[in-house]
Amino acid sequence: MSTKVRVSDKEFEVVFSNGEKTEGTLNGDDFSWSVSKISDNTYHVIKDHKSYTVEVLEPAEDQTRLKINGNIYSTQTIDKFDELLKSLGMEKGGSSKVNELKAPMPGLVLEVAVKTGDELKKGDRVLVLEAMKMENVIKAPADATVASIEISKGDAVEKNQVMVRFS
């Protein structure tokens, strides 16, 4: 499975070829590395006969700050939903106020992770939508409070159908 990662202003496509995530391709070029855990948030990585100390400073679901050999990097994992929004011209962060969350594609609601009155931060999990036999985690596009939930687990939704309203 392909994963896109943004480090500073550069995007990388990573495809791991094994379950241990020790080899694969990076932007189409083969790579392998050895990773050893030193402590809860520090790792020793050997890649291309070079040694790296990697410290996870601020772990998050899709954005993480790393300290690698003394240099600090901000990383962002770009998921399929982010790519879909970008292709529709609706990149994350484009608006600070959002009134409703619409279905980005037709699908089946597998999980609703919020309830009315919940205060959400941008990127918080709102629901899981199954589309084309894939589970898509739908996240809050901005900081908001859930005003109403227009769907339930098991509902079939159409593209652009309002699923959640925010206040």
C-alpha positions as CSV (number, residue, x, y, z in Angstrom):
1,M,0.0,0.0,0.0
2,S,1.3,3.4,-1.0
3,T,1.6,6.2,1.6
4,K,2.4,9.8,0.9
5,V,4.4,11.8,3.4
6,R,5.2,15.5,3.3
7,V,8.5,16.5,5.1
8,S,8.8,20.3,5.2
9,D,7.7,21.3,1.6
10,K,8.7,18.0,-0.1
11,E,6.3,15.1,-0.8
12,F,7.5,11.5,-0.8
13,E,5.6,8.3,-1.8
14,V,6.5,5.3,0.3
15,V,5.6,1.7,-0.5
16,F,6.6,-0.9,2.1
17,S,7.1,-4.4,0.6
18,N,7.0,-6.3,3.9
19,G,5.0,-6.2,7.1
20,E,8.0,-5.2,9.2
21,K,8.3,-2.0,7.1
22,T,12.0,-2.5,6.7
23,E,12.2,-2.3,2.9
24,G,10.3,-1.0,-0.1
25,T,10.4,1.9,-2.4
26,L,10.8,5.7,-1.8
27,N,9.6,7.7,-4.8
28,G,10.1,4.6,-7.0
29,D,13.7,3.9,-5.7
30,D,14.4,0.7,-3.7
31,F,15.4,1.2,-0.1
32,S,16.0,-0.9,3.1
33,W,16.8,0.1,6.6
34,S,17.3,-1.3,10.0
35,V,15.3,0.2,12.9
36,S,16.0,-0.4,16.6
37,K,14.0,1.0,19.4
38,I,16.2,2.8,22.1
39,S,13.4,4.2,24.3
40,D,9.7,5.0,24.1
41,N,10.2,7.8,21.6
42,T,13.8,7.3,20.3
43,Y,15.0,5.0,17.6
44,H,18.3,4.1,15.9
45,V,18.1,3.8,12.1
46,I,20.7,2.5,9.7
47,K,20.2,3.3,6.1
48,D,22.8,3.2,3.3
49,H,25.5,2.4,5.9
50,K,24.7,5.7,7.7
51,S,23.5,5.9,11.3
52,Y,20.6,8.1,12.4
53,T,19.1,8.8,15.8
54,V,15.4,9.6,15.5
55,E,13.4,11.1,18.3
56,V,9.6,11.5,18.0
57,L,8.9,14.9,19.6
58,E,5.2,15.4,19.0
59,P,3.4,12.2,17.8
60,A,0.0,12.7,16.2
61,E,-2.3,10.8,13.9
62,D,-1.2,12.6,10.7
63,Q,1.4,15.2,11.7
64,T,4.5,14.5,13.7
65,R,7.7,16.4,14.6
66,L,10.9,14.4,14.5
67,K,14.4,15.2,15.7
68,I,16.9,13.4,13.4
69,N,20.6,13.7,14.3
70,G,19.8,17.1,16.0
71,N,17.7,18.5,13.1
72,I,14.0,19.0,13.6
73,Y,11.5,18.1,10.8
74,S,7.7,18.4,10.6
75,T,6.1,15.5,8.8
76,Q,2.5,15.0,7.6
77,T,0.9,11.8,6.4
78,I,-1.3,12.5,3.4
79,D,-4.2,10.1,3.3
80,K,-6.7,9.3,0.6
81,F,-9.2,11.8,2.0
82,D,-6.7,14.6,1.9
83,E,-5.9,13.6,-1.8
84,L,-9.6,13.6,-2.6
85,L,-10.1,17.1,-1.1
86,K,-7.0,18.4,-3.0
87,S,-8.3,17.0,-6.3
88,L,-11.7,18.7,-5.6
89,G,-9.9,22.0,-4.9
90,M,-10.9,21.9,-1.2
91,E,-7.5,21.4,0.5
92,K,-7.4,21.2,4.3
93,G,-7.0,24.5,6.0
94,G,-8.8,26.4,3.2
95,S,-11.5,27.6,5.6
96,S,-11.5,28.2,9.3
97,K,-15.3,28.0,9.6
98,V,-17.2,24.9,8.5
99,N,-20.9,24.4,8.8
100,E,-21.4,20.9,7.6
101,L,-19.6,17.7,6.6
102,K,-20.7,16.2,3.4
103,A,-20.0,12.7,2.0
104,P,-17.0,13.0,-0.4
105,M,-18.3,9.8,-2.2
106,P,-21.2,7.4,-2.1
107,G,-20.8,4.8,0.6
108,L,-21.9,3.0,3.7
109,V,-21.5,4.4,7.2
110,L,-19.5,1.9,9.3
111,E,-18.9,4.0,12.4
112,V,-20.0,7.3,13.9
113,A,-17.3,8.4,16.3
114,V,-18.9,11.7,17.6
115,K,-22.1,12.8,19.3
116,T,-24.1,16.0,19.4
117,G,-22.2,18.6,21.4
118,D,-18.7,17.2,20.9
119,E,-16.0,19.8,20.4
120,L,-13.7,18.7,17.6
121,K,-10.2,19.8,16.6
122,K,-9.2,19.8,13.0
123,G,-8.2,16.3,12.0
124,D,-10.3,14.5,14.7
125,R,-12.0,11.3,13.6
126,V,-15.7,11.9,12.8
127,L,-16.8,8.7,11.1
128,V,-15.8,5.8,9.0
129,L,-17.3,5.5,5.5
130,E,-16.9,2.4,3.4
131,A,-16.6,3.1,-0.3
132,M,-15.4,0.8,-3.1
133,K,-14.6,-1.9,-0.5
134,M,-12.2,0.5,1.4
135,E,-12.7,2.0,4.8
136,N,-12.2,5.8,4.8
137,V,-11.7,7.7,8.0
138,I,-13.5,11.0,7.6
139,K,-11.9,13.7,9.8
140,A,-13.0,17.1,11.0
141,P,-12.0,19.7,8.4
142,A,-11.6,22.4,11.1
143,D,-12.2,23.1,14.8
144,A,-15.9,22.9,15.3
145,T,-18.7,21.8,17.6
146,V,-21.1,19.0,16.5
147,A,-24.6,20.5,16.2
148,S,-26.4,17.5,14.7
149,I,-25.7,14.1,13.2
150,E,-27.7,13.5,10.1
151,I,-26.7,9.8,9.5
152,S,-26.4,6.6,11.6
153,K,-24.2,3.5,11.5
154,G,-25.4,1.3,8.6
155,D,-26.8,4.2,6.5
156,A,-26.0,4.4,2.8
157,V,-25.0,7.9,1.8
158,E,-24.8,9.6,-1.6
159,K,-22.0,12.0,-2.7
160,N,-22.4,15.5,-1.2
161,Q,-25.1,14.2,1.3
162,V,-24.8,16.2,4.6
163,M,-23.7,13.8,7.3
164,V,-22.8,16.1,10.2
165,R,-23.7,19.8,10.9
166,F,-21.5,22.0,13.0
167,S,-22.3,25.1,15.0
